Each structure stands twice: as C-alpha cells, then as structure tokens.
Amino acid sequence: MIENFNNIYLLVLHLLVTGLFGVFSYRALLAPHGMAKEFNMDESSIYIIRCFGTFIASFFLIGIYMVFRPNGPEGGFIYYNLIFLLGLFLFIYDLLFYFKKIDKNITAKNSITDLGINTFTLISSIVLILGLSNKIYI
C-alpha cells in the first residue's frame, strides 16, 4: 500500500483528504440540519445540502478505493486534478465571501476554519499531484 503512494507521507496525506471528504459527506447526507444551522440557512436548504453531499461522497468513495486497489493511485490523474480544481474554486469563493467582496447581502457566514480547510485541500492536492506524478500520469 505504501509503495503504491511512493511513501508514507503521501499515503497519509491522501487519507487525510479522503477523511475530510468523508466527514463532509456524513454531515451533508446524514446530518444536514447541523450544516443548515451553521450557515444560517432554513430547512428548505437541506435538499441542496444533500445534493452537494452526493458529489463529495463520490470523492470519498473513490479515495477509499484508491487506497485498497492493487495499483493504488496509478492512472488517477483525473481524480487528483478534480480535487485541485474543487479546492481552487472553493478557496477563491470562500476568500472573496469572507472579506465581503461578493455576496455582501447574504446572511450566511463562513469562518477562518472554512478558509483553513480549503487551503489544506488546495495545498494537499498540489502536493499529491506533484508527489504522485510518476504514477498518476501513465
């Protein structure tokens, strides 16, 4: 398993990113009321929270699959590049929203924790792409 990810560091980083997707999937699919309350949304937002949760659950399941499949992340450039793009777009939006450059009249809130998680996802995806480039781009 470790040799598939080149070293323990990249395996642990992959597991951390996959774990984040798992936590978000759980919250969005099985406990959406907490997310709605956290972001000052009413009950009608639960539908869209669960819809977004299904997208992230796909990343979670593929991340688990990559750990246990015989070839590991080999050929998985699309997966890691999608994580990078997701992290990049979310980071840009959350940063602009946090500093009230866009969507100024919305009562939803985000915190420095949200920015930290997005930064971690973005940087982790870059490290994983660079560290696994000999395996994912075959």
Secondary structure, 3 states (H helix, E strand, C coil): CCHHHCCHHHHHHHHHHHHHHHHHHHHHHHCHHHHHHHCCCCHHHHHHHHHHHHHHHHHHHHHHHHHHCCCCCCCCHHHHHHHHHHHHHHHHHHHHHHCCCCCCCCCCCCCHHHHHHHHHHHHHHHHHHHHCHHHHCC
